[in-house]
Amino acid sequence: MTPEEAYEFAAQWHEKQAKYCLEISQDDMRVSQDIRDKALTAMKHHNASAVGLRHYAGQLHRKELLDVA
């Protein structure tokens, strides 16, 4: 697994966690408002982490391309 693939794998994990957090944040029948608020905050964190990981993977790939040229 290349470093870029590893960062993509981690980004996908964060997106999966964000999806679960979103589901929890919308479950007003079984989950208290306090927990739903925390889940929404966690969703934002996981989405931001996925974006950051993909950005860094892109930088690594760009550097690799420039080093070859």
N, C-alpha and C positions, 0 to 999 in steps of 0.2 A: 504494500500500500504506500503510495507516494504521500508526501506531506499535504499536498493539495487535496487528495482523496480523504485523508484523515480529517482535515478541517471540514470538508463537505459532510462527512459522516457525523461529526459532532454537531454541525449546523442542523442536520436532519433530526438529530435527537432533540435539540432545543425546540425545533418546530413542533415535534410530537408532544413535548411537554407543554408548550404553549397552547396546543389544541385541547389538551386535558384541562388545563387551567381555565380556558375559556368556557368549557362545558360546566365546570364547577361554578364559575362566576355567574352563570345563567340559571343555575338550579335553585330557584327561590323556594321550591316546595320542601326541600330536604336540608338545605344549607343556610346557616344564619347569615345575616348581612355582613357581619364582621369577617367571616371566612370568605364570603364572595368577594369582598373588597380586596382581601389579601390575595385571592386567586387572580383577580384582575391585574393587580400589581405584578404578580409573578409571571403572568402571561406577557406583559410588556417587557419584563426582564428577559425572558426566554426568546422573544422575537428579536430584541435588540442584540442578544448574544449571537443568534443565528446570522444576523446581518453582519456583525463584526467579524465573525469567523469566515464568512464568505468573502468579505472585503480583503481580509488578510490572505486568504488562499489566492485571490486574484493578484495581489501584490507579489506573492511568491512566484506565481506562474509568469507574471510580467518580467520579473527579475531573471527567471530562468530563460525566457525568450531573448532578453537583451544580452545575457551572458553568452548565448550560443552565437549570436550575430557578430 
